[in-house]
């Protein structure tokens, strides 16, 4: 996931999906711009594991979907701006201090 976010932040084309297939012997095959469902592409290419990495400019999220046999995994990054707003939402942006006798 860290590699996918790093690639997105470095200016990799947004909206383009990159698929990584790992064969039975451990060989890696990378496919770009594939609209095939991940499970079908893995079966067609004889891959034991497959990952699809995508970056959406609209919401700023990076998504990684993985499949190995019947096991499926989905990871999604937070939008950094939304995360900051969530962290700072209920915190005052200022501090009022009153002094007696000043």
C-alpha positions in Angstrom: 0.0 0.0 0.0 2.9 2.4 0.8 4.3 1.8 -2.6 1.0 2.5 -4.3 0.5 5.8 -2.4 4.1 6.8 -3.1 3.6 6.2 -6.8 0.4 8.2 -6.8 2.1 11.1 -5.0 5.0 11.1 -7.4 2.7 11.9 -10.3 1.7 8.5 -11.7 -1.2 8.9 -14.1 -4.5 9.1 -12.1 -7.3 6.9 -13.1 -5.0 4.3 -14.7 -5.1 0.9 -13.1 -2.0 -1.2 -12.8 -2.3 -4.9 -12.3 0.5 -7.0 -10.8 0.3 -10.8 -11.4 2.5 -13.2 -9.5 2.9 -16.6 -11.1 3.3 -20.0 -9.5 7.1 -19.9 -9.7 7.2 -16.3 -8.3 7.6 -14.5 -11.6 6.0 -11.0 -11.8 4.0 -9.8 -14.7 2.6 -6.2 -14.9 -0.4 -5.3 -17.0 -1.6 -1.7 -17.4 -5.0 -0.6 -18.6 -6.8 -3.9 -18.1 -10.5 -3.8 -17.8 -10.8 -7.5 -17.0 -12.1 -8.6 -13.6 -9.1 -9.4 -11.4 -10.0 -13.0 -10.7 -10.5 -13.7 -14.4 -7.3 -12.1 -15.5 -5.4 -14.0 -12.8 -7.0 -17.3 -14.0 -6.3 -16.5 -17.7 -2.6 -15.7 -17.0 -2.1 -18.6 -14.6 -1.3 -16.3 -11.7 -1.5 -17.5 -8.1 -1.8 -13.9 -6.8 -3.0 -10.7 -8.4 -3.1 -7.1 -7.3 -4.8 -4.1 -8.9 -3.6 -0.7 -7.9 -5.6 2.4 -8.9 -5.6 6.1 -8.0 -8.6 8.3 -8.3 -8.0 12.1 -8.8 -11.6 12.8 -7.9 -11.3 11.7 -4.3 -7.5 11.5 -3.9 -7.7 7.9 -2.8 -5.4 5.0 -3.7 -6.9 1.6 -3.8 -5.3 -1.8 -3.9 -7.3 -5.0 -4.5 -5.7 -8.4 -4.1 -6.8 -11.9 -4.8 -5.2 -15.3 -4.0 -7.5 -18.2 -4.8 -10.8 -17.5 -2.9 -9.2 -15.0 -0.6 -9.9 -11.3 -1.5 -8.4 -8.2 0.1 -9.3 -4.5 -0.5 -7.1 -1.6 0.9 -8.0 2.0 0.5 -6.1 5.1 1.6 -7.8 8.1 3.3 -7.9 11.4 1.5 -5.2 13.3 3.4 -7.3 16.5 3.5 -10.3 14.8 5.0 -8.1 13.0 7.5 -6.7 16.4 8.7 -10.1 17.8 9.0 -11.3 14.8 11.1 -8.3 15.2 13.4 -8.8 19.0 13.9 -12.5 19.3 13.8 -13.2 19.6 17.5 -10.1 21.5 18.5 -10.1 25.3 18.8 -7.9 27.1 16.4 -7.1 29.8 19.0 -6.6 30.2 22.7 -8.2 32.9 24.7 -6.3 34.1 27.8 -7.6 36.6 30.3 -5.4 38.4 32.7 -6.5 40.1 35.8 -5.1 43.5 36.7 -3.4 44.1 33.4 
